[in-house]
């Protein structure tokens, strides 16, 4: 039997630390008795320092003990790695087809957990992971962009739910987060803040990454702390490598300056969430590897999982959803297209794991890997099926109700994964990479949505090597595990606010004993009406909606519940509801009890309706305003914080100053290559472009260049009305003289972009107008004192 070998996990350290006045106590001060510091109140409250009776420093003898916050002796470094949108059956570490040598190496030297669970969705999982409380307790019932005014779903993490990072920072850790955040209320993401729910006020000394839910890996919108940064002018730039570079540098800097101070890293690269952007050489490694299709892949994966002991012998393959076509019934074009999508995704996973390996190696290089506790969590939920039946060349088509057809997509396969794409893969691959389960991301009521592979590695603290742990566990168990491993108590008060007790269970009890009795015995699951309850090995659930379905299957009160005994049915294939209705009724009651306890009620199954903040009670930074005035220097305004110009008429009026040599560059741009609009000057000629999803760009331009000096440029768009996404008439004016007009047939009614911004005098990220470009090359060479956008 393996044993836990961390000497810090003692009762004494759990209480606090002792400060004793040394013989060097200042002359004239009373001898100080040993003082115990209470770590359950953070920041730590030190006793008042001794008072000296000496009048002059020259007469004082010695120096009083220094009051300094230090982590318990021997407390480990901690790294939490969270991959995005990667399911249980994806990685080779858990029997899947995708190469993850870093994860595999850590598993060989540590523990695999095959019953580890998420919330089945992004923001909810992240809040639960970093706080140790359920996602509704943290007000994150859904993603931040679709928050509502209902309890448990406001998108505002409350002060009473302090994050693990803050607990560690206030106990003497250095802390850093790299990559994806997606936990800040969308109306709080502008330069006006408030910044309370930004990473640097959620416990992290250092943050380098993106605030929203996804990023263009070739041209991300990034922050260092709360400061926007421009990406390097490097044709080979990729966010995956950038994040690893930043993390490695931070580790080495910390350990050079304070080698004895433990560090905490939250490393969440945003990969492998769409868009699936991957360098060509990583994609090429997988050419032809998926030609056999997703049905064969599921069978091969399950066979490996059984052979490796990842799943019990006799585990059956859950039937795939009816909407997923049989591979052998697909056309040649469909097979070619879908196989290419899988090659890109596989390259993305392998590339991401490689960069994570560099971060792990940095701890090894500074001689600290031995006492570093690493959690490698392969998915914040199951693999994403949000690509629908065919996948997407541009993910934004999904949010605007535009279907992409196979005959169009297959022509673009050679570009798939490159900078000209914003792609997602077909749902069939998501089901295959969630083997042996049936469903995918978003479906909280199936293990395909909620269960992911996790590896824990800590050479100094875990003697076991390459062992499996089967106890039920959940993301809310990570925070209490770290606290116990570091010898720290759960804080009762943080920054003056009494805390909601941690709702997870520490996993330290499993480190030394593979057969230890399970401690996390009850756990609810709920995302947008898909809901379930785990209790003492039993699992009751209802499938309310699939990710690709536009509407729910039935009313909440009419949902059909199923019952499974997970102790004998790993993949949830034998529904026992009809045979054991009493047990089902018992678990349904347990679900309601848990839902009441953790702020899950009322159950809210709205999805697309949540896009309308006014309808669901979500604050809007712009409120009822119908205009906004901006000026040069203002950039990085995310779509959720800028005035909404979709599905309505608008007027854009810009006061500009043209230099003597003539004007060129962006005046005002919203979004980028995959959808957006821009008012700009191209080699002296003013113009307006509407880029419809990267599919069609309409240009309305003057016929002659602007003269040097001051000008007022105005563009008016008269929307047709009659519903979302309709067209309209555009008219361009210079100094109140109409210079051009034209018809814009289609507009984007749902969303311009998940990650691009509105910018004055520059176009960050990708270009709306290819002829103008993006980043520094798009910068306007004159002056822009004022731009007003009005809607009506």
LINFEN-V215504 format. One record per residue. N is the residue number from 1. NEAR is the number of other C-alpha atoms within 8 Angstrom. D_LAST is the distance of its C-alpha to the last C-alpha in whole Angstrom. Layout:
BEGIN
N/NEAR/D_LAST  N/NEAR/D_LAST
END
This chain:
BEGIN
1/5/71  2/9/69  3/10/68  4/9/66  5/8/67  6/9/65  7/6/67  8/12/64  9/12/63  10/8/65  11/6/65  12/7/66  13/12/63  14/11/61  15/12/61  16/11/61  17/10/63  18/8/66  19/10/66  20/9/70  21/12/71  22/7/73  23/5/76  24/10/74  25/13/73  26/11/73  27/11/76  28/8/76  29/10/73  30/6/74  31/6/75  32/7/72  33/6/72  34/8/70  35/8/66  36/8/64  37/12/61  38/10/58  39/14/56  40/11/54  41/11/52  42/13/50  43/9/50  44/12/54  45/8/55  46/6/59  47/5/61  48/4/62  49/4/64  50/8/68  51/6/68  52/8/71  53/7/74  54/9/74  55/5/73  56/6/73  57/6/72  58/4/75  59/8/77  60/10/75  61/8/76  62/9/74  63/7/70  64/10/68  65/10/67  66/4/63  67/6/61  68/4/59  69/8/56  70/8/58  71/11/57  72/11/60  73/5/63  74/8/63  75/11/59  76/11/58  77/11/55  78/12/52  79/12/50  80/11/47  81/11/46  82/13/43  83/14/42  84/15/39  85/14/39  86/16/43  87/20/45  88/17/48  89/14/50  90/14/49  91/13/51  92/11/55  93/9/55  94/11/54  95/14/56  96/14/53  97/10/53  98/10/51  99/9/53  100/13/52  101/8/55  102/10/54  103/11/53  104/10/57  105/8/59  106/11/57  107/16/58  108/10/62  109/11/62  110/16/60  111/16/59  112/13/57  113/13/55  114/12/55  115/12/53  116/13/50  117/12/47  118/13/43  119/16/40  120/16/39  121/15/36  122/13/35  123/13/33  124/14/36  125/15/39  126/11/38  127/14/38  128/14/41  129/13/43  130/12/42  131/13/43  132/17/45  133/15/43  134/11/42  135/14/38  136/14/37  137/11/39  138/14/37  139/14/34  140/19/33  141/15/33  142/13/31  143/13/29  144/13/27  145/8/24  146/10/24  147/16/26  148/12/25  149/9/26  150/8/29  151/11/33  152/15/34  153/13/31  154/13/29  155/16/29  156/10/30  157/12/34  158/8/36  159/7/38  160/9/41  161/12/41  162/12/42  163/11/42  164/11/46  165/12/45  166/11/45  167/13/48  168/13/50  169/12/48  170/11/50  171/12/53  172/11/54  173/13/52  174/13/50  175/14/47  176/12/44  177/14/41  178/15/41  179/12/38  180/13/35  181/12/34  182/12/31  183/14/32  184/15/29  185/11/27  186/9/23  187/10/22  188/13/25  189/14/25  190/9/23  191/4/26  192/6/25  193/8/27  194/7/29  195/8/31  196/7/33  197/13/33  198/11/33  199/11/36  200/11/38  201/9/38  202/12/39  203/14/42  204/15/42  205/8/43  206/10/42  207/13/39  208/13/38  209/13/36  210/13/32  211/13/30  212/12/28  213/12/30  214/12/31  215/13/31  216/11/32  217/10/35  218/9/36  219/11/33  220/13/32  221/16/30  222/12/32  223/13/33  224/11/37  225/9/36  226/7/33  227/6/33  228/9/31  229/8/34  230/8/34  231/8/36  232/5/39  233/5/39  234/5/42  235/4/41  236/4/43  237/10/41  238/9/40  239/10/39  240/12/42  241/9/44  242/9/42  243/13/42  244/12/46  245/8/47  246/10/45  247/10/46  248/11/50  249/8/50  250/8/49  251/10/52  252/10/54  253/8/53  254/11/53  255/11/57  256/7/58  257/6/57  258/7/57  259/8/59  260/5/60  261/11/57  262/13/55  263/12/52  264/13/49  265/11/47  266/11/44  267/11/44  268/14/41  269/13/40  270/12/37  271/14/39  272/14/40  273/10/36  274/11/34  275/15/33  276/14/37  277/16/38  278/12/42  279/8/44  280/8/46  281/6/49  282/12/48  283/14/47  284/9/50  285/7/52  286/12/51  287/9/51  288/7/53  289/7/53  290/13/51  291/8/52  292/7/54  293/10/50  294/11/49  295/9/52  296/8/54  297/12/53  298/13/52  299/9/56  300/8/57  301/14/55  302/12/57  303/8/60  304/10/60  305/13/58  306/13/61  307/8/64  308/8/62  309/8/62  310/11/59  311/10/59  312/8/62  313/7/64  314/5/63  315/10/59  316/7/58  317/12/55  318/10/52  319/7/51  320/8/48  321/7/45  322/5/45  323/5/42  324/9/43  325/8/45  326/7/49  327/9/49  328/4/52  329/6/50  330/9/48  331/6/48  332/6/49  333/9/45  334/11/44  335/12/47  336/10/47  337/12/43  338/12/43  339/12/46  340/12/45  341/13/42  342/11/45  343/15/46  344/15/43  345/11/43  346/12/46  347/14/46  348/15/43  349/13/46  350/12/49  351/11/47  352/12/45  353/12/49  354/11/50  355/11/48  356/10/49  357/9/52  358/10/52  359/11/51  360/9/54  361/8/56  362/11/55  363/12/56  364/10/59  365/7/60  366/9/60  367/7/62  368/10/60  369/11/59  370/9/62  371/11/61  372/15/57  373/12/56  374/12/53  375/11/51  376/11/50  377/13/47  378/14/46  379/15/43  380/18/41  381/21/41  382/20/42  383/16/41  384/13/38  385/16/37  386/9/33  387/14/34  388/12/35  389/10/37  390/13/37  391/14/36  392/15/33  393/12/33  394/12/29  395/13/29  396/13/25  397/12/25  398/8/26  399/9/23  400/11/21  401/7/24  402/7/25  403/6/29  404/11/31  405/7/35  406/10/38  407/7/39  408/8/36  409/12/37  410/11/41  411/7/40  412/9/39  413/9/41  414/5/43  415/8/40  416/12/39  417/15/39  418/10/38  419/7/35  420/7/34  421/12/33  422/17/32  423/15/34  424/15/35  425/15/38  426/16/39  427/15/39  428/11/43  429/11/44  430/14/42  431/16/44  432/13/47  433/14/47  434/18/47  435/16/50  436/14/52  437/14/49  438/14/47  439/13/43  440/19/41  441/17/38  442/14/36  443/17/39  444/17/40  445/14/43  446/14/45  447/12/47  448/20/45  449/18/42  450/17/44  451/15/47  452/19/47  453/15/50  454/12/51  455/15/54  456/14/55  457/14/57  458/13/59  459/12/63  460/10/64  461/10/63  462/15/63  463/11/67  464/13/66  465/10/65  466/10/63  467/11/63  468/10/61  469/11/59  470/8/58  471/12/57  472/11/54  473/10/52  474/10/48  475/14/46  476/16/46  477/15/50  478/14/49  479/14/49  480/15/52  481/12/54  482/10/53  483/11/54  484/12/57  485/13/58  486/13/57  487/13/59  488/14/56  489/10/56  490/8/53  491/11/51  492/10/51  493/11/48  494/14/46  495/6/45  496/6/46  497/8/44  498/8/46  499/12/46  500/7/45  501/6/48  502/9/48  503/9/48  504/15/49  505/10/53  506/12/55  507/11/56  508/9/59  509/8/61  510/11/61  511/13/62  512/13/65  513/10/66  514/10/64  515/5/66  516/8/64  517/5/63  518/7/59  519/7/58  520/10/54  521/10/55  522/8/52  523/9/48  524/11/45  525/11/42  526/13/39  527/15/36  528/10/33  529/11/36  530/16/38  531/14/41  532/15/45  533/15/47  534/12/50  535/10/53  536/6/57  537/9/57  538/11/55  539/13/51  540/14/49  541/13/46  542/12/44  543/13/41  544/12/38  545/11/36  546/9/37  547/11/34  548/9/34  549/7/33  550/4/30  551/5/31  552/10/33  553/6/37  554/7/37  555/7/37  556/8/38  557/4/40  558/6/42  559/10/42  560/6/45  561/10/47  562/11/50  563/12/53  564/14/54  565/11/57  566/11/56  567/7/60  568/5/61  569/11/58  570/9/56  571/12/53  572/11/52  573/10/54  574/6/56  575/9/54  576/11/57  577/12/54  578/6/57  579/5/60  580/8/59  581/9/57  582/6/58  583/8/57  584/13/53  585/8/53  586/8/54  587/12/52  588/10/49  589/8/50  590/9/50  591/11/47  592/8/45  593/8/47  594/10/46  595/11/42  596/9/43  597/7/45  598/9/42  599/10/39  600/13/38  601/9/37  602/6/35  603/7/35  604/7/32  605/9/31  606/7/28  607/8/27  608/6/23  609/8/22  610/12/22  611/9/20  612/8/17  613/13/18  614/8/17  615/8/19  616/11/22  617/9/22  618/11/21  619/8/20  620/10/17  621/9/18  622/8/14  623/6/14  624/4/11  625/7/10  626/8/7  627/9/9  628/9/12  629/8/15  630/9/18  631/10/21  632/10/24  633/6/26  634/10/23  635/10/24  636/11/24  637/11/21  638/12/21  639/13/18  640/9/18  641/14/18  642/10/15  643/11/11  644/6/10  645/8/9  646/10/11  647/13/10  648/10/6  649/11/5  650/13/6  651/12/9  652/11/12  653/11/14  654/12/18  655/12/21  656/13/24  657/12/28  658/15/30  659/10/33  660/6/36  661/5/37  662/11/33  663/16/30  664/13/30  665/15/28  666/17/24  667/14/22  668/14/19  669/16/19  670/14/18  671/16/21  672/16/24  673/14/26  674/15/25  675/16/22  676/16/19  677/13/18  678/14/19  679/13/19  680/12/22  681/13/26  682/12/28  683/8/32  684/11/30  685/14/28  686/12/24  687/13/22  688/13/19  689/13/20  690/13/18  691/16/21  692/13/21  693/14/23  694/10/26  695/6/27  696/7/25  697/9/24  698/8/22  699/8/22  700/13/21  701/12/23  702/11/25  703/7/28  704/6/30  705/9/30  706/10/29  707/6/31  708/11/32  709/8/31  710/8/27  711/10/24  712/11/21  713/13/19  714/13/15  715/13/14  716/11/11  717/11/10  718/10/9  719/12/9  720/8/12  721/9/11  722/5/15  723/6/15  724/10/15  725/12/16  726/15/15  727/12/15  728/12/13  729/12/14  730/13/14  731/13/16  732/17/17  733/12/18  734/11/21  735/8/22  736/8/20  737/6/22  738/9/20  739/11/23  740/11/22  741/11/19  742/8/20  743/8/19  744/11/18  745/7/19  746/9/18  747/12/16  748/15/17  749/10/15  750/11/18  751/9/19  752/13/19  753/13/22  754/10/24  755/12/26  756/16/24  757/14/22  758/15/19  759/14/21  760/15/22  761/15/24  762/17/26  763/20/25  764/14/27  765/12/29  766/13/28  767/13/27  768/18/24  769/11/26  770/8/29  771/5/30  772/11/29  773/12/30  774/13/29  775/12/31  776/6/33  777/8/33  778/13/29  779/11/29  780/12/28  781/9/31  782/10/30  783/9/28  784/13/24  785/9/24  786/11/20  787/13/17  788/12/13  789/12/10  790/10/7  791/11/4  792/6/0
END
